Amino acid sequence: MVPNKIQLFNNCLDVINKQISRYKAEMDSVKESMEANDTHTDYDEEGNQGELLGNFEKYAKYLDTAQTMKLTLNKVDREHYSETIKFGSVIETEENYYFIACGLGKVQMDDGSSVFVISTEAPIYEKLKGKKAGETFVLNEKEIKILEVH
């Protein structure tokens, strides 16, 4: 099964949008708790942050990361295919499918298969970059053949 690049893009976008919604909801919930309890939100005598403020900041970071992934994903040209592996490529290997876009991890496709969505910052990308179908790369001391590049 060769994943449909547009469907793959849309599935990735759905995952990111769900993350963004979840993080915003968590931040709203923490904000409400802070307001309802009139919680002390700055540092206490020992230099520790209030727990709620710490949670708010944690979700704010997650939200920022998800929004950055969405911006990166939107830079993918969904219509263009290249013979060599680069940003936006979908790669079929003997073992897995990879989509070079953002560091999203494993994404499920409608047919039940999965694709590893990785960023250009991922160590595996360095092994794949510039390669073509028929070439190999080594991952976890195992040689893996690239079957197709889309």
Backbone as CSV, one residue per row, in Angstrom:
resi,resn,N_x,N_y,N_z,CA_x,CA_y,CA_z,C_x,C_y,C_z
1,MET,0.841,-1.181,0.000,0.000,0.000,0.000,0.879,1.234,0.000
2,VAL,0.742,2.051,-1.007,1.437,3.330,-1.051,0.476,4.373,-0.492
3,PRO,0.873,5.061,0.593,-0.050,6.021,1.174,-0.320,7.193,0.236
4,ASN,-1.562,7.587,0.183,-1.968,8.758,-0.579,-1.429,9.981,0.166
5,LYS,-0.602,10.778,-0.506,0.082,11.887,0.153,-0.907,12.928,0.702
6,ILE,-1.967,13.194,-0.035,-2.951,14.187,0.427,-3.704,13.656,1.644
7,GLN,-4.097,12.377,1.607,-4.767,11.772,2.762,-3.818,11.750,3.962
8,LEU,-2.552,11.409,3.724,-1.552,11.385,4.788,-1.389,12.773,5.391
9,PHE,-1.293,13.782,4.545,-1.188,15.171,5.020,-2.399,15.524,5.887
10,ASN,-3.598,15.197,5.394,-4.828,15.515,6.135,-4.894,14.778,7.473
11,ASN,-4.449,13.519,7.507,-4.429,12.771,8.768,-3.459,13.419,9.758
12,CYS,-2.317,13.854,9.261,-1.339,14.544,10.122,-1.933,15.847,10.654
13,LEU,-2.581,16.576,9.785,-3.205,17.838,10.181,-4.278,17.603,11.240
14,ASP,-5.055,16.538,11.076,-6.082,16.194,12.076,-5.451,15.911,13.437
15,VAL,-4.361,15.147,13.446,-3.682,14.809,14.702,-3.182,16.088,15.381
16,ILE,-2.566,16.954,14.607,-2.037,18.204,15.173,-3.169,19.095,15.675
17,ASN,-4.242,19.214,14.903,-5.377,20.054,15.334,-6.004,19.526,16.625
18,LYS,-6.071,18.208,16.767,-6.596,17.629,18.009,-5.673,17.949,19.182
19,GLN,-4.360,17.889,18.943,-3.412,18.244,20.004,-3.593,19.703,20.413
20,ILE,-3.705,20.574,19.431,-3.871,22.007,19.706,-5.140,22.243,20.523
21,SER,-6.228,21.619,20.129,-7.495,21.770,20.864,-7.365,21.262,22.297
22,ARG,-6.713,20.109,22.457,-6.543,19.530,23.791,-5.702,20.445,24.680
23,TYR,-4.607,20.973,24.151,-3.740,21.835,24.958,-4.444,23.139,25.320
24,LYS,-5.214,23.694,24.392,-5.966,24.921,24.694,-7.000,24.651,25.783
25,ALA,-7.677,23.502,25.700,-8.683,23.140,26.708,-8.021,22.960,28.077
26,GLU,-6.859,22.312,28.103,-6.129,22.124,29.366,-5.723,23.471,29.952
27,MET,-5.253,24.373,29.105,-4.856,25.702,29.582,-6.060,26.465,30.120
28,ASP,-7.195,26.362,29.430,-8.417,27.019,29.912,-8.840,26.463,31.262
29,SER,-8.741,25.151,31.404,-9.112,24.498,32.653,-8.220,24.959,33.810
30,VAL,-6.932,25.014,33.563,-5.991,25.467,34.588,-6.265,26.922,34.941
31,LYS,-6.522,27.725,33.919,-6.809,29.148,34.130,-8.053,29.323,35.002
32,GLU,-9.087,28.550,34.712,-10.321,28.602,35.509,-10.046,28.201,36.961
33,SER,-9.246,27.144,37.140,-8.905,26.707,38.496,-8.140,27.785,39.242
34,MET,-7.232,28.432,38.557,-6.453,29.488,39.194,-7.369,30.650,39.601
35,GLU,-8.296,31.011,38.729,-9.208,32.116,39.032,-10.199,31.738,40.124
36,ALA,-10.710,30.523,40.077,-11.705,30.074,41.057,-11.110,29.965,42.458
37,ASN,-9.873,29.515,42.514,-9.237,29.326,43.815,-8.413,30.518,44.259
38,ASP,-8.347,31.524,43.379,-7.499,32.681,43.653,-6.134,32.187,44.133
39,THR,-5.614,31.222,43.380,-4.385,30.528,43.744,-3.183,31.448,43.666
40,HIS,-2.287,31.267,44.595,-1.009,31.980,44.593,-0.197,31.416,43.424
41,THR,0.036,32.228,42.393,0.634,31.699,41.167,2.093,32.070,40.976
42,ASP,2.673,32.823,41.907,4.088,33.100,41.731,4.919,32.135,42.582
43,TYR,6.144,32.438,42.793,7.035,31.518,43.492,6.813,31.574,45.000
44,ASP,6.892,30.420,45.640,6.773,30.391,47.106,8.161,30.615,47.710
45,GLU,8.248,30.527,49.031,9.508,30.831,49.722,10.664,29.946,49.266
46,GLU,10.368,28.738,48.828,11.420,27.799,48.440,11.790,27.923,46.959
47,GLY,11.164,28.852,46.245,11.474,29.041,44.831,10.723,28.104,43.909
48,ASN,9.750,27.386,44.427,8.966,26.477,43.586,7.769,27.213,43.002
49,GLN,7.436,26.879,41.779,6.257,27.475,41.168,5.009,26.843,41.748
50,GLY,3.947,27.630,41.760,2.665,27.033,42.094,2.369,25.939,41.086
51,GLU,1.760,24.856,41.541,1.512,23.710,40.665,0.663,24.090,39.454
52,LEU,-0.362,24.895,39.671,-1.242,25.267,38.559,-0.496,26.094,37.520
53,LEU,0.293,27.039,37.980,1.057,27.861,37.049,2.033,26.993,36.259
54,GLY,2.653,26.035,36.941,3.557,25.107,36.261,2.838,24.311,35.184
55,ASN,1.619,23.850,35.493,0.831,23.108,34.507,0.459,24.001,33.325
56,PHE,0.087,25.237,33.625,-0.292,26.179,32.567,0.893,26.385,31.615
57,GLU,2.055,26.598,32.179,3.251,26.819,31.351,3.612,25.569,30.546
58,LYS,3.431,24.406,31.147,3.716,23.148,30.442,2.816,23.024,29.205
59,TYR,1.512,23.265,29.384,0.599,23.157,28.244,0.833,24.266,27.224
60,ALA,1.288,25.417,27.680,1.616,26.506,26.752,2.786,26.096,25.857
61,LYS,3.774,25.397,26.428,4.907,24.896,25.637,4.438,23.848,24.634
62,TYR,3.607,22.920,25.111,3.077,21.889,24.211,2.306,22.531,23.064
63,LEU,1.503,23.535,23.391,0.707,24.229,22.376,1.627,24.892,21.352
64,ASP,2.665,25.551,21.820,3.611,26.206,20.925,4.266,25.190,19.995
65,THR,4.661,24.042,20.540,5.273,22.993,19.726,4.299,22.484,18.664
66,ALA,3.048,22.250,19.050,2.037,21.756,18.101,1.771,22.791,17.008
67,GLN,1.721,24.052,17.373,1.480,25.097,16.372,2.662,25.212,15.411
68,THR,3.874,25.034,15.929,5.062,25.049,15.068,5.034,23.861,14.108
69,MET,4.629,22.675,14.600,4.515,21.498,13.728,3.499,21.750,12.623
70,LYS,2.397,22.406,12.962,1.357,22.697,11.970,1.901,23.625,10.881
71,LEU,2.647,24.641,11.279,3.254,25.553,10.301,4.220,24.801,9.389
72,THR,5.022,23.915,9.973,5.976,23.127,9.193,5.237,22.195,8.229
73,LEU,4.226,21.512,8.722,3.450,20.600,7.884,2.839,21.336,6.696
74,ASN,2.351,22.537,6.932,1.710,23.300,5.862,2.676,23.727,4.764
75,LYS,3.970,23.586,4.991,4.970,23.906,3.964,5.169,22.758,2.976
76,VAL,4.606,21.589,3.284,4.748,20.428,2.406,3.960,20.652,1.119
77,ASP,4.627,20.425,-0.015,3.962,20.490,-1.315,3.294,19.138,-1.532
78,ARG,1.976,19.120,-1.405,1.233,17.860,-1.453,1.099,17.290,-2.860
79,GLU,1.410,18.079,-3.874,1.264,17.630,-5.260,2.594,17.175,-5.866
80,HIS,3.709,17.642,-5.317,5.015,17.374,-5.920,5.615,16.060,-5.403
81,TYR,6.167,15.318,-6.317,6.873,14.087,-5.973,8.302,14.207,-6.466
82,SER,9.229,13.678,-5.709,10.642,13.757,-6.046,11.239,12.366,-6.058
83,GLU,12.243,12.170,-6.895,12.924,10.873,-6.928,13.858,10.707,-5.751
84,THR,14.375,11.829,-5.231,15.280,11.763,-4.084,14.548,12.196,-2.819
85,ILE,14.976,11.638,-1.710,14.319,11.911,-0.436,14.694,13.299,0.064
86,LYS,13.652,14.074,0.372,13.815,15.429,0.908,12.559,15.771,1.708
87,PHE,12.507,16.989,2.244,11.334,17.433,2.980,10.091,17.243,2.109
88,GLY,9.076,16.601,2.661,7.829,16.367,1.936,7.733,14.996,1.274
89,SER,8.827,14.238,1.282,8.817,12.919,0.639,8.075,11.892,1.482
90,VAL,7.453,10.944,0.779,6.885,9.756,1.410,7.766,8.598,0.948
91,ILE,8.277,7.834,1.915,9.234,6.778,1.613,8.665,5.436,2.025
92,GLU,8.774,4.477,1.119,8.398,3.106,1.431,9.679,2.299,1.554
93,THR,9.855,1.636,2.699,11.005,0.753,2.884,10.484,-0.671,3.053
94,GLU,11.395,-1.596,3.217,11.015,-2.987,3.441,10.219,-3.139,4.737
95,GLU,10.408,-2.219,5.673,9.797,-2.364,6.989,8.691,-1.365,7.306
96,ASN,8.841,-0.116,6.850,7.914,0.951,7.245,7.720,1.960,6.134
97,TYR,6.774,2.843,6.401,6.584,4.031,5.575,7.001,5.227,6.410
98,TYR,7.629,6.210,5.759,8.043,7.435,6.424,7.534,8.627,5.622
99,PHE,7.199,9.670,6.324,6.792,10.934,5.706,7.668,12.003,6.339
100,ILE,8.440,12.692,5.508,9.349,13.714,6.020,8.584,15.032,6.090
101,ALA,8.197,15.406,7.298,7.418,16.637,7.462,7.725,17.286,8.812
102,CYS,7.130,16.746,9.868,7.333,17.275,11.223,7.402,16.092,12.184
103,GLY,7.898,16.314,13.364,8.114,15.222,14.314,6.844,14.787,15.013
104,LEU,5.971,14.163,14.277,4.659,13.785,14.794,4.605,12.352,15.309
105,GLY,5.487,11.506,14.819,5.465,10.105,15.233,4.589,9.261,14.323
106,LYS,4.053,8.191,14.877,3.262,7.226,14.105,1.851,7.762,13.874
107,VAL,1.432,7.788,12.604,0.096,8.263,12.233,-0.642,7.138,11.522
108,GLN,-1.854,6.879,11.957,-2.677,5.826,11.355,-3.343,6.326,10.075
109,MET,-3.404,5.442,9.098,-4.088,5.740,7.848,-5.466,5.092,7.873
110,ASP,-6.323,5.506,6.956,-7.703,5.011,6.923,-7.788,3.508,6.690
111,ASP,-6.785,2.940,5.999,-6.813,1.500,5.706,-6.208,0.651,6.832
112,GLY,-5.843,1.312,7.941,-5.289,0.587,9.075,-3.769,0.556,9.115
113,SER,-3.123,0.932,8.027,-1.663,0.971,8.024,-1.186,2.207,8.795
114,SER,0.109,2.294,9.003,0.648,3.455,9.711,1.887,3.978,8.996
115,VAL,2.143,5.266,9.230,3.276,5.958,8.631,3.998,6.699,9.745
116,PHE,5.328,6.626,9.752,6.110,7.389,10.719,6.370,8.768,10.132
117,VAL,5.835,9.775,10.789,5.999,11.150,10.338,7.166,11.738,11.127
118,ILE,8.240,12.050,10.400,9.463,12.521,11.049,9.875,13.886,10.499
119,SER,10.645,14.597,11.294,11.125,15.910,10.865,12.503,15.780,10.217
120,THR,12.933,16.871,9.626,14.270,16.900,9.042,15.340,16.952,10.136
121,GLU,14.913,17.111,11.389,15.829,17.120,12.532,16.082,15.697,13.055
122,ALA,15.258,14.746,12.665,15.370,13.372,13.174,16.651,12.716,12.655
123,PRO,17.337,11.972,13.512,18.571,11.290,13.074,18.361,10.375,11.863
124,ILE,17.202,9.742,11.773,16.955,8.851,10.626,16.902,9.633,9.316
125,TYR,16.464,10.889,9.389,16.405,11.699,8.163,17.803,11.867,7.567
126,GLU,18.798,12.033,8.411,20.176,12.171,7.918,20.595,10.932,7.131
127,LYS,20.081,9.774,7.531,20.410,8.527,6.834,19.641,8.411,5.509
128,LEU,18.460,9.048,5.446,17.597,8.938,4.267,17.831,10.054,3.233
129,LYS,18.200,11.223,3.700,18.288,12.423,2.854,19.093,12.174,1.581
130,GLY,18.471,12.527,0.444,19.146,12.436,-0.846,19.162,11.063,-1.478
131,LYS,18.699,10.055,-0.761,18.698,8.694,-1.316,17.530,8.506,-2.287
132,LYS,17.630,7.452,-3.090,16.607,7.128,-4.086,16.120,5.699,-3.868
133,ALA,15.037,5.361,-4.545,14.532,3.987,-4.508,15.633,3.036,-4.963
134,GLY,15.749,1.907,-4.258,16.768,0.912,-4.576,18.003,1.026,-3.700
135,GLU,18.211,2.190,-3.100,19.360,2.367,-2.210,19.015,1.836,-0.822
136,THR,20.027,1.722,0.017,19.824,1.210,1.371,20.379,2.202,2.388
137,PHE,19.947,2.016,3.639,20.500,2.768,4.759,20.533,1.827,5.955
138,VAL,21.323,2.172,6.957,21.456,1.326,8.138,20.727,1.984,9.300
139,LEU,19.850,1.196,9.925,19.109,1.655,11.095,19.171,0.555,12.140
140,ASN,19.625,0.906,13.338,19.781,-0.079,14.414,20.573,-1.304,13.960
141,GLU,21.682,-1.021,13.291,22.603,-2.050,12.812,21.985,-2.999,11.784
142,LYS,20.903,-2.561,11.154,20.249,-3.379,10.134,20.175,-2.583,8.838
143,GLU,20.537,-3.241,7.732,20.456,-2.582,6.434,19.023,-2.681,5.910
144,ILE,18.476,-1.532,5.535,17.089,-1.474,5.069,17.058,-0.881,3.665
145,LYS,16.314,-1.537,2.793,16.210,-1.094,1.407,15.040,-0.138,1.229
146,ILE,15.280,0.922,0.474,14.229,1.874,0.126,13.550,1.344,-1.138
147,LEU,12.268,1.061,-1.036,11.539,0.494,-2.170,11.017,1.574,-3.112
148,GLU,10.445,2.625,-2.538,9.910,3.706,-3.374,10.013,5.031,-2.646
149,VAL,10.119,6.095,-3.438,10.095,7.459,-2.934,8.991,8.192,-3.674
150,HIS,8.113,8.813,-2.923,6.980,9.533,-3.514,7.042,10.993,-3.135
